[in-house]
Amino acid sequence: MGWGIKPGKSNREVYMTDIAPTLAGLLHIQMPSGCVGKAIPEITP
């Protein structure tokens, strides 16, 4: 939901720790240090 995000849904399990790397990928910035999650591929370009 939001600008540049296509509506849809996924049955894949994602975690709270995946939010920071996903946002970093959307903003094209470096991943936060100590980041343990993985970007959600359905959302990131």
CHARMM internal coordinates of N, CA and C (Angstrom, degrees):
IC EDIT
DIST 1 N 1 CA 1.4343
DIST 1 CA 1 C 1.5245
ANGL 1 N 1 CA 1 C 108.38
DIST 1 C 2 N 1.2873
ANGL 1 CA 1 C 2 N 116.41
DIHE 1 N 1 CA 1 C 2 N 126.03
DIST 2 N 2 CA 1.4572
ANGL 1 C 2 N 2 CA 120.51
DIHE 1 CA 1 C 2 N 2 CA 178.43
DIST 2 CA 2 C 1.5139
ANGL 2 N 2 CA 2 C 110.82
DIHE 1 C 2 N 2 CA 2 C 131.07
DIST 2 C 3 N 1.3415
ANGL 2 CA 2 C 3 N 115.82
DIHE 2 N 2 CA 2 C 3 N 176.13
DIST 3 N 3 CA 1.4517
ANGL 2 C 3 N 3 CA 121.71
DIHE 2 CA 2 C 3 N 3 CA -177.97
DIST 3 CA 3 C 1.5291
ANGL 3 N 3 CA 3 C 110.67
DIHE 2 C 3 N 3 CA 3 C -61.83
DIST 3 C 4 N 1.3132
ANGL 3 CA 3 C 4 N 116.53
DIHE 3 N 3 CA 3 C 4 N 127.88
DIST 4 N 4 CA 1.4574
ANGL 3 C 4 N 4 CA 121.98
DIHE 3 CA 3 C 4 N 4 CA 177.92
DIST 4 CA 4 C 1.5175
ANGL 4 N 4 CA 4 C 114.84
DIHE 3 C 4 N 4 CA 4 C 79.24
DIST 4 C 5 N 1.3041
ANGL 4 CA 4 C 5 N 118.68
DIHE 4 N 4 CA 4 C 5 N 0.34
DIST 5 N 5 CA 1.4645
ANGL 4 C 5 N 5 CA 122.14
DIHE 4 CA 4 C 5 N 5 CA 179.23
DIST 5 CA 5 C 1.5197
ANGL 5 N 5 CA 5 C 107.60
DIHE 4 C 5 N 5 CA 5 C -106.75
DIST 5 C 6 N 1.3175
ANGL 5 CA 5 C 6 N 115.33
DIHE 5 N 5 CA 5 C 6 N 119.26
DIST 6 N 6 CA 1.4618
ANGL 5 C 6 N 6 CA 119.72
DIHE 5 CA 5 C 6 N 6 CA 179.17
DIST 6 CA 6 C 1.5255
ANGL 6 N 6 CA 6 C 109.88
DIHE 5 C 6 N 6 CA 6 C -77.22
DIST 6 C 7 N 1.3335
ANGL 6 CA 6 C 7 N 117.10
DIHE 6 N 6 CA 6 C 7 N 140.62
DIST 7 N 7 CA 1.4639
ANGL 6 C 7 N 7 CA 118.79
DIHE 6 CA 6 C 7 N 7 CA 177.41
DIST 7 CA 7 C 1.5237
ANGL 7 N 7 CA 7 C 110.91
DIHE 6 C 7 N 7 CA 7 C -66.00
DIST 7 C 8 N 1.2880
ANGL 7 CA 7 C 8 N 116.29
DIHE 7 N 7 CA 7 C 8 N 148.14
DIST 8 N 8 CA 1.4577
ANGL 7 C 8 N 8 CA 121.18
DIHE 7 CA 7 C 8 N 8 CA 178.40
DIST 8 CA 8 C 1.5103
ANGL 8 N 8 CA 8 C 110.30
DIHE 7 C 8 N 8 CA 8 C 167.88
DIST 8 C 9 N 1.3160
ANGL 8 CA 8 C 9 N 115.18
DIHE 8 N 8 CA 8 C 9 N -174.92
DIST 9 N 9 CA 1.4518
ANGL 8 C 9 N 9 CA 120.12
DIHE 8 CA 8 C 9 N 9 CA 177.43
DIST 9 CA 9 C 1.5134
ANGL 9 N 9 CA 9 C 109.43
DIHE 8 C 9 N 9 CA 9 C -147.39
DIST 9 C 10 N 1.2894
ANGL 9 CA 9 C 10 N 114.89
DIHE 9 N 9 CA 9 C 10 N 161.92
DIST 10 N 10 CA 1.4545
ANGL 9 C 10 N 10 CA 121.41
DIHE 9 CA 9 C 10 N 10 CA -178.33
DIST 10 CA 10 C 1.5251
ANGL 10 N 10 CA 10 C 108.53
DIHE 9 C 10 N 10 CA 10 C -137.15
DIST 10 C 11 N 1.2976
ANGL 10 CA 10 C 11 N 115.60
DIHE 10 N 10 CA 10 C 11 N 142.78
DIST 11 N 11 CA 1.4636
ANGL 10 C 11 N 11 CA 120.40
DIHE 10 CA 10 C 11 N 11 CA 176.27
DIST 11 CA 11 C 1.5194
ANGL 11 N 11 CA 11 C 111.50
DIHE 10 C 11 N 11 CA 11 C -94.79
DIST 11 C 12 N 1.3438
ANGL 11 CA 11 C 12 N 115.59
DIHE 11 N 11 CA 11 C 12 N 1.02
DIST 12 N 12 CA 1.4537
ANGL 11 C 12 N 12 CA 120.56
DIHE 11 CA 11 C 12 N 12 CA -179.66
DIST 12 CA 12 C 1.5294
ANGL 12 N 12 CA 12 C 109.49
DIHE 11 C 12 N 12 CA 12 C -75.66
DIST 12 C 13 N 1.3122
ANGL 12 CA 12 C 13 N 116.46
DIHE 12 N 12 CA 12 C 13 N 142.45
DIST 13 N 13 CA 1.4598
ANGL 12 C 13 N 13 CA 120.80
DIHE 12 CA 12 C 13 N 13 CA 179.60
DIST 13 CA 13 C 1.5233
ANGL 13 N 13 CA 13 C 109.40
DIHE 12 C 13 N 13 CA 13 C -77.74
DIST 13 C 14 N 1.3234
ANGL 13 CA 13 C 14 N 116.54
DIHE 13 N 13 CA 13 C 14 N 127.59
DIST 14 N 14 CA 1.4620
ANGL 13 C 14 N 14 CA 122.51
DIHE 13 CA 13 C 14 N 14 CA 175.80
DIST 14 CA 14 C 1.5213
ANGL 14 N 14 CA 14 C 108.22
DIHE 13 C 14 N 14 CA 14 C -124.95
DIST 14 C 15 N 1.3204
ANGL 14 CA 14 C 15 N 115.54
DIHE 14 N 14 CA 14 C 15 N 160.24
DIST 15 N 15 CA 1.4533
ANGL 14 C 15 N 15 CA 121.03
DIHE 14 CA 14 C 15 N 15 CA -174.06
DIST 15 CA 15 C 1.5232
ANGL 15 N 15 CA 15 C 110.75
DIHE 14 C 15 N 15 CA 15 C -122.60
DIST 15 C 16 N 1.3270
ANGL 15 CA 15 C 16 N 116.34
DIHE 15 N 15 CA 15 C 16 N 162.81
DIST 16 N 16 CA 1.4659
ANGL 15 C 16 N 16 CA 121.62
DIHE 15 CA 15 C 16 N 16 CA 177.36
DIST 16 CA 16 C 1.5248
ANGL 16 N 16 CA 16 C 111.24
DIHE 15 C 16 N 16 CA 16 C -57.75
DIST 16 C 17 N 1.3248
ANGL 16 CA 16 C 17 N 116.96
DIHE 16 N 16 CA 16 C 17 N -33.15
DIST 17 N 17 CA 1.4597
ANGL 16 C 17 N 17 CA 120.63
DIHE 16 CA 16 C 17 N 17 CA -178.62
DIST 17 CA 17 C 1.5274
ANGL 17 N 17 CA 17 C 112.12
DIHE 16 C 17 N 17 CA 17 C -69.52
DIST 17 C 18 N 1.3320
ANGL 17 CA 17 C 18 N 118.37
DIHE 17 N 17 CA 17 C 18 N -10.66
DIST 18 N 18 CA 1.4606
ANGL 17 C 18 N 18 CA 122.18
DIHE 17 CA 17 C 18 N 18 CA 178.79
DIST 18 CA 18 C 1.5331
ANGL 18 N 18 CA 18 C 112.52
DIHE 17 C 18 N 18 CA 18 C -83.51
DIST 18 C 19 N 1.3302
ANGL 18 CA 18 C 19 N 117.52
DIHE 18 N 18 CA 18 C 19 N -10.16
DIST 19 N 19 CA 1.4652
ANGL 18 C 19 N 19 CA 120.36
DIHE 18 CA 18 C 19 N 19 CA -176.43
DIST 19 CA 19 C 1.5265
ANGL 19 N 19 CA 19 C 111.43
DIHE 18 C 19 N 19 CA 19 C -67.75
DIST 19 C 20 N 1.3268
ANGL 19 CA 19 C 20 N 118.35
DIHE 19 N 19 CA 19 C 20 N -49.65
DIST 20 N 20 CA 1.4644
ANGL 19 C 20 N 20 CA 121.52
DIHE 19 CA 19 C 20 N 20 CA -176.83
DIST 20 CA 20 C 1.5314
ANGL 20 N 20 CA 20 C 112.12
DIHE 19 C 20 N 20 CA 20 C -60.21
DIST 20 C 21 N 1.3406
ANGL 20 CA 20 C 21 N 119.85
DIHE 20 N 20 CA 20 C 21 N -48.61
DIST 21 N 21 CA 1.4596
ANGL 20 C 21 N 21 CA 118.18
DIHE 20 CA 20 C 21 N 21 CA 178.98
DIST 21 CA 21 C 1.5314
ANGL 21 N 21 CA 21 C 113.09
DIHE 20 C 21 N 21 CA 21 C -66.38
DIST 21 C 22 N 1.3204
ANGL 21 CA 21 C 22 N 117.64
DIHE 21 N 21 CA 21 C 22 N -30.68
DIST 22 N 22 CA 1.4596
ANGL 21 C 22 N 22 CA 120.80
DIHE 21 CA 21 C 22 N 22 CA 177.98
DIST 22 CA 22 C 1.5277
ANGL 22 N 22 CA 22 C 109.89
DIHE 21 C 22 N 22 CA 22 C -67.06
DIST 22 C 23 N 1.3246
ANGL 22 CA 22 C 23 N 116.90
DIHE 22 N 22 CA 22 C 23 N -45.51
DIST 23 N 23 CA 1.4625
ANGL 22 C 23 N 23 CA 120.55
DIHE 22 CA 22 C 23 N 23 CA 177.86
DIST 23 CA 23 C 1.5254
ANGL 23 N 23 CA 23 C 111.36
DIHE 22 C 23 N 23 CA 23 C -64.20
DIST 23 C 24 N 1.3248
ANGL 23 CA 23 C 24 N 117.06
DIHE 23 N 23 CA 23 C 24 N -39.30
DIST 24 N 24 CA 1.4654
ANGL 23 C 24 N 24 CA 119.92
DIHE 23 CA 23 C 24 N 24 CA 177.61
DIST 24 CA 24 C 1.5295
ANGL 24 N 24 CA 24 C 110.52
DIHE 23 C 24 N 24 CA 24 C -62.30
DIST 24 C 25 N 1.3136
ANGL 24 CA 24 C 25 N 117.14
DIHE 24 N 24 CA 24 C 25 N -39.34
DIST 25 N 25 CA 1.4558
ANGL 24 C 25 N 25 CA 120.50
DIHE 24 CA 24 C 25 N 25 CA 177.84
DIST 25 CA 25 C 1.5180
ANGL 25 N 25 CA 25 C 112.28
DIHE 24 C 25 N 25 CA 25 C -66.49
DIST 25 C 26 N 1.3201
ANGL 25 CA 25 C 26 N 117.30
DIHE 25 N 25 CA 25 C 26 N -38.96
DIST 26 N 26 CA 1.4702
ANGL 25 C 26 N 26 CA 121.36
DIHE 25 CA 25 C 26 N 26 CA 178.33
DIST 26 CA 26 C 1.5230
ANGL 26 N 26 CA 26 C 111.62
DIHE 25 C 26 N 26 CA 26 C -66.87
DIST 26 C 27 N 1.3308
ANGL 26 CA 26 C 27 N 116.30
DIHE 26 N 26 CA 26 C 27 N -35.53
DIST 27 N 27 CA 1.4616
ANGL 26 C 27 N 27 CA 121.08
DIHE 26 CA 26 C 27 N 27 CA -178.36
DIST 27 CA 27 C 1.5219
ANGL 27 N 27 CA 27 C 112.91
DIHE 26 C 27 N 27 CA 27 C -88.98
DIST 27 C 28 N 1.3256
ANGL 27 CA 27 C 28 N 116.69
DIHE 27 N 27 CA 27 C 28 N -3.50
DIST 28 N 28 CA 1.4691
ANGL 27 C 28 N 28 CA 122.69
DIHE 27 CA 27 C 28 N 28 CA -179.09
DIST 28 CA 28 C 1.5280
ANGL 28 N 28 CA 28 C 110.86
DIHE 27 C 28 N 28 CA 28 C 57.35
DIST 28 C 29 N 1.3419
ANGL 28 CA 28 C 29 N 115.30
DIHE 28 N 28 CA 28 C 29 N 47.07
DIST 29 N 29 CA 1.4570
ANGL 28 C 29 N 29 CA 120.70
DIHE 28 CA 28 C 29 N 29 CA 177.11
DIST 29 CA 29 C 1.5253
ANGL 29 N 29 CA 29 C 108.86
DIHE 28 C 29 N 29 CA 29 C -122.24
DIST 29 C 30 N 1.3231
ANGL 29 CA 29 C 30 N 115.55
DIHE 29 N 29 CA 29 C 30 N 169.06
DIST 30 N 30 CA 1.4642
ANGL 29 C 30 N 30 CA 121.13
DIHE 29 CA 29 C 30 N 30 CA -179.05
DIST 30 CA 30 C 1.5231
ANGL 30 N 30 CA 30 C 110.10
DIHE 29 C 30 N 30 CA 30 C -67.72
DIST 30 C 31 N 1.3291
ANGL 30 CA 30 C 31 N 115.48
DIHE 30 N 30 CA 30 C 31 N 145.07
DIST 31 N 31 CA 1.4634
ANGL 30 C 31 N 31 CA 121.03
DIHE 30 CA 30 C 31 N 31 CA 177.27
DIST 31 CA 31 C 1.5246
ANGL 31 N 31 CA 31 C 109.17
DIHE 30 C 31 N 31 CA 31 C -62.98
DIST 31 C 32 N 1.3206
ANGL 31 CA 31 C 32 N 118.01
DIHE 31 N 31 CA 31 C 32 N 145.20
DIST 32 N 32 CA 1.4668
ANGL 31 C 32 N 32 CA 120.22
DIHE 31 CA 31 C 32 N 32 CA 177.80
DIST 32 CA 32 C 1.5266
ANGL 32 N 32 CA 32 C 110.82
DIHE 31 C 32 N 32 CA 32 C -62.94
DIST 32 C 33 N 1.3246
ANGL 32 CA 32 C 33 N 115.81
DIHE 32 N 32 CA 32 C 33 N 147.25
DIST 33 N 33 CA 1.4670
ANGL 32 C 33 N 33 CA 118.79
DIHE 32 CA 32 C 33 N 33 CA 178.17
DIST 33 CA 33 C 1.5269
ANGL 33 N 33 CA 33 C 108.81
DIHE 32 C 33 N 33 CA 33 C -68.18
DIST 33 C 34 N 1.2751
ANGL 33 CA 33 C 34 N 116.89
DIHE 33 N 33 CA 33 C 34 N 142.01
DIST 34 N 34 CA 1.4509
ANGL 33 C 34 N 34 CA 121.61
DIHE 33 CA 33 C 34 N 34 CA -179.19
DIST 34 CA 34 C 1.5183
ANGL 34 N 34 CA 34 C 113.69
DIHE 33 C 34 N 34 CA 34 C 78.91
DIST 34 C 35 N 1.3185
ANGL 34 CA 34 C 35 N 116.72
DIHE 34 N 34 CA 34 C 35 N 11.24
DIST 35 N 35 CA 1.4641
ANGL 34 C 35 N 35 CA 121.61
DIHE 34 CA 34 C 35 N 35 CA -178.25
DIST 35 CA 35 C 1.5331
ANGL 35 N 35 CA 35 C 109.16
DIHE 34 C 35 N 35 CA 35 C -71.10
DIST 35 C 36 N 1.3264
ANGL 35 CA 35 C 36 N 116.47
DIHE 35 N 35 CA 35 C 36 N 127.44
DIST 36 N 36 CA 1.4560
ANGL 35 C 36 N 36 CA 119.95
DIHE 35 CA 35 C 36 N 36 CA -179.15
DIST 36 CA 36 C 1.5328
ANGL 36 N 36 CA 36 C 112.45
DIHE 35 C 36 N 36 CA 36 C -109.07
DIST 36 C 37 N 1.3317
ANGL 36 CA 36 C 37 N 117.39
DIHE 36 N 36 CA 36 C 37 N -11.62
DIST 37 N 37 CA 1.4649
ANGL 36 C 37 N 37 CA 121.14
DIHE 36 CA 36 C 37 N 37 CA -178.57
DIST 37 CA 37 C 1.5250
ANGL 37 N 37 CA 37 C 111.59
DIHE 36 C 37 N 37 CA 37 C -84.51
DIST 37 C 38 N 1.3055
ANGL 37 CA 37 C 38 N 114.99
DIHE 37 N 37 CA 37 C 38 N 177.37
DIST 38 N 38 CA 1.4664
ANGL 37 C 38 N 38 CA 122.30
DIHE 37 CA 37 C 38 N 38 CA 178.31
DIST 38 CA 38 C 1.5194
ANGL 38 N 38 CA 38 C 108.50
DIHE 37 C 38 N 38 CA 38 C -125.77
DIST 38 C 39 N 1.3213
ANGL 38 CA 38 C 39 N 116.04
DIHE 38 N 38 CA 38 C 39 N 144.55
DIST 39 N 39 CA 1.4629
ANGL 38 C 39 N 39 CA 120.55
DIHE 38 CA 38 C 39 N 39 CA 179.53
DIST 39 CA 39 C 1.5275
ANGL 39 N 39 CA 39 C 109.77
DIHE 38 C 39 N 39 CA 39 C -63.36
DIST 39 C 40 N 1.3087
ANGL 39 CA 39 C 40 N 115.75
DIHE 39 N 39 CA 39 C 40 N 143.68
DIST 40 N 40 CA 1.4537
ANGL 39 C 40 N 40 CA 121.77
DIHE 39 CA 39 C 40 N 40 CA 179.15
DIST 40 CA 40 C 1.5280
ANGL 40 N 40 CA 40 C 107.29
DIHE 39 C 40 N 40 CA 40 C -80.23
DIST 40 C 41 N 1.3369
ANGL 40 CA 40 C 41 N 119.00
DIHE 40 N 40 CA 40 C 41 N 111.38
DIST 41 N 41 CA 1.4709
ANGL 40 C 41 N 41 CA 121.30
DIHE 40 CA 40 C 41 N 41 CA -172.35
DIST 41 CA 41 C 1.5268
ANGL 41 N 41 CA 41 C 114.42
DIHE 40 C 41 N 41 CA 41 C -65.03
DIST 41 C 42 N 1.3207
ANGL 41 CA 41 C 42 N 118.66
DIHE 41 N 41 CA 41 C 42 N -25.31
DIST 42 N 42 CA 1.4575
ANGL 41 C 42 N 42 CA 120.58
DIHE 41 CA 41 C 42 N 42 CA 179.19
DIST 42 CA 42 C 1.5261
ANGL 42 N 42 CA 42 C 112.28
DIHE 41 C 42 N 42 CA 42 C -69.48
DIST 42 C 43 N 1.3303
ANGL 42 CA 42 C 43 N 116.10
DIHE 42 N 42 CA 42 C 43 N -18.47
DIST 43 N 43 CA 1.4670
ANGL 42 C 43 N 43 CA 120.63
DIHE 42 CA 42 C 43 N 43 CA -176.86
DIST 43 CA 43 C 1.5181
ANGL 43 N 43 CA 43 C 111.82
DIHE 42 C 43 N 43 CA 43 C -105.55
DIST 43 C 44 N 1.3119
ANGL 43 CA 43 C 44 N 117.81
DIHE 43 N 43 CA 43 C 44 N -42.68
DIST 44 N 44 CA 1.4678
ANGL 43 C 44 N 44 CA 120.82
DIHE 43 CA 43 C 44 N 44 CA -175.49
DIST 44 CA 44 C 1.5260
ANGL 44 N 44 CA 44 C 111.01
DIHE 43 C 44 N 44 CA 44 C -76.35
DIST 44 C 45 N 1.3379
ANGL 44 CA 44 C 45 N 114.58
DIHE 44 N 44 CA 44 C 45 N 146.31
DIST 45 N 45 CA 1.4830
ANGL 44 C 45 N 45 CA 118.18
DIHE 44 CA 44 C 45 N 45 CA -179.55
DIST 45 CA 45 C 1.5064
ANGL 45 N 45 CA 45 C 112.75
DIHE 44 C 45 N 45 CA 45 C -73.64
END
COOR INIT
IC SEED 1 N 1 CA 1 C
IC BUILD
